[in-house]
Amino acid sequence: MTNPIFWVGVLTLAAIYASLAMALNVESGWGGMWDLGIAGLLASGSYCYVILTAGDPDLDMRFAPGLSMWVAWPLSALFTGLVAFAIGAPALRLRREYFLITTLAFAEIIRQLVVIQSDFTRGTLGIPNINRPFDSFVVGRDYNYVLLAIAVAAAAVVYLVTRQVGISPFGRTLRAARDNEAVALALGKRVNRMRIKTFVLAGVLIGATAPVYLFYIRAISPQLFAPGITFTVWTALVIGGLGSIRGGLAGAFVLIVFTEAVGLIEVDPSHINILVAIEPFMVGLLLVLVLRFRPDGLFSERSAFGAGNRPAGDAPGESRPAGATQGSGG
């Protein structure tokens, strides 16, 4: 029988990915901005938190103020929002596949900057023993339950924020501009400005989730922010339902639990490579089945906002995957 602590860790990771997927849904599901730079924004928030809280002279870091984690946590969210603005301001003027490529390129640039600026980030050496809340009061295996509570609380906050945005006039206007940008511009809506605000909001939410991700990993290095994170978040969102308030939440839990369950398959040690190859195949099969039988995901956008949004029959990929406006809508 599997140790309960294992499943506590699985649920913790699922809650972290749920927060990331819900943040992605704001910009991609409602704003039509298909962002492939999630890993870069997560790296920005993570390294900001680590640098601000670092105070160990043995780390030999040029800047290590040793701030309280409760101060560094919101600062990392704000910093990631600024990074999102720096990326979004020029990138959102591009269209369709150019926007996707630009965000992916920015994410890789951020990762390479982390490697190059080793005086501040320790480069590929990474930083171990990340400061975690309450770890002086709860030690050993019991801390896994504390970490689960923190991850669930963070996911709940992200859910409430995104839900409020989704049902607000701003959210309705954002979805209307996604579905028919020309009409929104004709009505005098500043579409590009709305999308920049949305992109920054998603960055803030990802930056707020970054420390929780570090609490789970307990260390940081550039290798942790490979593009695979972005595609995992996207897979979770598509499974759960692009545009749905609950989609990212449900999709992340289904995907992570399914992935970890596949990893529990017992095989002969000599065939472990086969199991490693089977895991992405099973995830791909799950995604294909969802797209075949529930193309809107587990929760459709219509179930969240009614039939006045994306028309019935539209697949997630048919919404406008760009952040650009025509003319000077910004």
C-alpha positions in Angstrom: 0.0 0.0 0.0 1.3 3.5 -0.9 2.5 5.7 1.9 -0.1 8.4 2.7 2.7 11.0 2.7 3.2 10.2 -1.0 -0.4 11.2 -1.8 0.0 14.3 0.3 2.9 15.3 -1.9 0.9 14.5 -5.0 -2.0 16.7 -3.9 0.4 19.5 -3.0 1.9 19.4 -6.4 -1.5 19.3 -8.0 -2.6 22.4 -6.0 0.5 24.3 -7.2 -0.2 23.4 -10.8 -3.8 24.3 -10.3 -2.8 27.8 -9.3 -0.6 28.1 -12.4 -3.3 26.8 -14.7 -5.9 29.2 -13.3 -3.5 32.1 -13.9 -2.9 30.9 -17.4 -6.7 30.7 -18.0 -7.1 34.4 -17.3 -4.7 35.4 -20.1 -5.3 32.6 -22.5 -8.8 31.4 -21.9 -10.4 34.8 -21.5 -7.9 37.1 -23.1 -7.0 34.9 -26.1 -3.3 35.3 -25.4 -1.7 31.9 -25.8 1.3 32.3 -23.6 4.2 29.8 -23.8 6.3 31.7 -21.2 4.9 30.3 -18.0 8.2 28.7 -17.0 10.0 32.1 -17.4 7.5 33.9 -15.2 7.7 31.2 -12.6 11.5 31.4 -12.7 11.3 35.2 -12.2 9.2 34.9 -9.1 11.1 32.0 -7.7 14.6 33.7 -8.0 13.2 37.0 -6.7 12.0 35.2 -3.6 15.2 33.2 -3.1 17.5 36.2 -3.6 15.5 38.4 -1.2 15.4 35.8 1.5 19.0 34.6 1.2 21.2 35.6 4.1 23.7 32.7 4.3 27.2 34.1 3.7 28.4 30.7 2.7 26.3 31.0 -0.5 28.6 33.8 -1.7 25.9 35.8 -3.4 26.5 39.5 -4.3 23.0 40.5 -3.1 21.5 38.7 -0.2 19.5 41.0 2.0 18.0 38.2 4.1 14.4 39.6 4.2 11.6 37.9 5.9 9.7 35.4 3.7 6.5 37.3 4.5 8.0 40.4 2.9 9.7 38.6 0.0 6.6 36.7 -0.9 4.5 39.7 -2.1 7.6 41.3 -3.5 8.2 38.3 -5.7 4.6 38.6 -7.0 5.0 42.3 -7.8 8.4 41.7 -9.5 6.9 39.0 -11.7 4.1 41.4 -12.6 6.8 43.9 -13.7 8.5 41.2 -15.8 5.2 40.3 -17.4 4.7 43.9 -18.3 8.2 44.1 -19.8 7.4 41.0 -21.9 3.7 41.9 -22.7 4.1 45.5 -23.7 6.1 44.6 -26.9 4.9 41.0 -27.4 1.1 41.8 -27.4 1.6 43.9 -30.5 2.4 40.7 -32.4 -0.2 38.3 -33.8 -0.9 34.6 -33.5 2.1 32.4 -33.8 4.5 35.3 -33.5 3.2 36.0 -30.0 3.6 32.3 -29.0 7.2 32.2 -30.2 8.0 35.5 -28.5 6.8 34.4 -25.1 8.6 31.1 -25.4 11.8 33.0 -26.4 11.5 35.3 -23.4 11.1 32.3 -21.1 14.4 30.9 -22.4 16.1 34.2 -22.2 15.1 34.5 -18.5 16.5 31.0 -17.9 19.8 31.8 -19.6 20.1 35.1 -17.6 19.8 33.0 -14.4 22.7 30.9 -15.6 24.8 33.9 -16.7 24.2 36.1 -13.6 25.8 33.5 -11.3 26.9 36.2 -8.8 23.3 36.8 -7.9 21.7 33.4 -8.6 24.7 30.9 -8.2 24.0 29.8 -11.8 23.8 26.1 -12.4 25.0 25.4 -8.8 21.6 26.4 -7.6 20.5 27.3 -4.0 19.6 24.6 -1.5 17.5 24.7 1.7 14.9 27.3 0.7 13.3 29.1 3.7 9.8 27.7 4.3 7.1 29.0 6.6 6.5 27.3 9.9 9.4 24.8 9.4 10.8 25.7 12.8 7.5 24.6 14.5 6.7 21.5 12.5 9.5 19.2 11.5 9.9 15.9 9.7 7.1 14.2 7.8 4.4 16.2 9.5 5.5 19.3 7.5 4.1 17.7 4.4 0.6 18.4 5.7 1.5 22.0 6.5 2.8 22.4 2.9 -0.4 20.9 1.5 -2.4 23.4 3.5 -0.3 26.3 2.2 -0.6 25.0 -1.4 -4.4 24.6 -1.1 -4.8 28.0 0.5 -2.7 29.6 -2.3 -4.9 27.8 -4.9 -8.0 29.0 -3.1 -6.8 32.6 -3.2 -5.9 32.3 -6.9 -9.4 30.8 -7.6 -11.2 33.6 -5.8 -9.2 36.3 -7.6 -9.7 34.7 -11.0 -13.4 34.1 -10.4 -13.9 37.7 -9.4 -12.1 38.8 -12.6 -14.1 36.4 -14.7 -17.5 37.7 -13.5 -16.6 41.3 -13.4 -17.3 43.8 -16.3 -13.6 43.8 -17.1 -13.7 40.0 -17.6 -16.8 40.1 -19.8 -15.3 42.8 -21.9 -12.1 40.8 -22.2 -13.9 37.8 -23.5 -16.0 39.9 -25.8 -12.8 41.3 -27.3 -11.4 37.8 -27.6 -14.4 36.7 -29.6 -14.8 39.8 -31.8 -12.0 42.3 -31.5 -13.2 44.5 -34.3 -16.5 45.2 -32.5 -14.7 45.9 -29.2 -12.5 48.4 -31.0 -15.5 50.0 -32.7 -17.1 50.4 -29.3 -14.1 52.3 -28.1 -12.6 49.6 -25.9 -8.8 49.8 -25.4 -8.2 46.2 -26.2 -4.5 46.2 -26.1 -4.4 48.0 -22.8 -6.9 45.4 -21.3 -4.7 42.6 -22.5 -1.6 44.1 -21.0 -3.4 44.4 -17.7 -4.5 40.8 -18.0 -1.0 39.6 -18.8 0.4 41.5 -15.8 -2.3 40.0 -13.5 -1.4 36.5 -14.7 2.2 37.3 -14.0 1.4 38.5 -10.4 -0.5 35.3 -9.7 2.3 33.1 -11.1 4.8 35.1 -9.0 2.7 34.6 -5.9 2.6 30.8 -6.6 6.4 30.6 -7.2 7.4 30.5 -3.5 4.9 27.7 -2.9 6.6 25.8 -5.7 9.9 26.4 -4.0 8.6 25.2 -0.7 7.7 21.9 -2.4 11.0 21.5 -4.3 13.1 22.8 -1.4 15.9 24.0 -3.8 16.3 26.0 -6.9 18.3 25.7 -10.1 17.8 26.8 -13.8 17.0 23.2 -14.8 13.7 23.4 -12.8 12.3 25.9 -15.2 12.5 24.1 -18.5 9.6 24.5 -21.0 8.1 21.2 -19.8 6.5 23.2 -16.9 4.7 25.4 -19.4 3.3 22.4 -21.4 2.2 20.6 -18.3 0.2 23.7 -17.2 -1.3 23.9 -20.7 -2.2 20.3 -20.7 -3.9 20.7 -17.3 -5.9 23.7 -18.5 -7.0 22.0 -21.8 -8.1 18.9 -19.8 -10.0 21.0 -17.3 -11.6 23.3 -19.8 -10.1 26.4 -21.4 -12.1 29.5 -20.3 -13.8 27.8 -17.4 -13.3 29.2 -13.9 -13.0 25.6 -12.5 -11.2 24.2 -15.5 -7.6 24.8 -14.4 -8.4 23.6 -10.9 -9.9 20.3 -12.0 -7.5 19.7 -14.8 -4.4 20.1 -12.7 -5.7 17.6 -10.1 -6.7 15.1 -12.8 -3.4 15.4 -14.7 -1.1 15.2 -11.7 -2.9 12.4 -9.9 -3.1 10.5 -13.2 0.6 11.0 -13.9 1.7 9.9 -10.5 -0.6 6.9 -10.5 1.0 5.8 -13.8 4.4 6.1 -12.1 3.2 3.6 -9.4 3.0 0.7 -11.9 5.3 -2.0 -10.7 7.8 -3.2 -13.3 11.0 -5.2 -13.2 13.9 -2.8 -12.5 15.5 -3.8 -15.8 12.4 -2.4 -17.5 12.3 0.9 -15.7 13.1 2.8 -19.0 9.9 1.4 -20.5 7.9 2.9 -17.6 9.6 6.2 -18.1 8.5 6.1 -21.8 5.0 5.0 -21.0 4.2 8.0 -18.7 4.2 10.7 -21.4 2.4 8.3 -23.7 -0.4 7.9 -21.2 -0.6 11.6 -20.6 -0.9 12.1 -24.4 -3.6 9.4 -24.6 -5.5 11.1 -21.8 -5.3 14.5 -23.6 -6.5 12.9 -26.9 -9.4 11.2 -25.1 -10.5 14.4 -23.5 -10.3 16.3 -26.8 -12.2 13.6 -28.6 -15.1 13.1 -26.1 -15.1 16.4 -24.3 -13.5 19.0 -26.6 -14.5 21.8 -24.2 -12.7 20.0 -21.3 -14.2 18.7 -18.0 -15.9 22.1 -17.4 -16.9 24.2 -20.4 -16.8 28.0 -20.5 -20.5 28.0 -21.2 -21.2 26.2 -17.9 -19.4 29.0 -16.1 -20.7 32.1 -17.9 -23.7 30.9 -19.9 -24.2 30.5 -23.6 -23.3 34.0 -24.4 -19.5 33.4 -24.7 -17.7 31.0 -27.0 -20.2 29.5 -29.5 -21.0 25.8 -29.1 -18.7 23.5 -31.0 -15.7 25.7 -31.0 -12.6 23.8 -29.9 -10.2 25.5 -27.5 -7.7 26.1 -30.3 -10.2 28.0 -32.4 -10.2 31.1 -30.2 -7.9 33.9 -31.3 -4.4 32.9 -30.0 -2.9 36.3 -30.0 -2.7 39.4 -28.0 -2.5 42.0 -30.7 -5.0 44.6 -31.7 -5.7 46.1 -35.0 -4.8 49.7 -35.1 -4.0 51.7 -32.0 -6.3 50.0 -29.5 -3.8 50.4 -26.7 
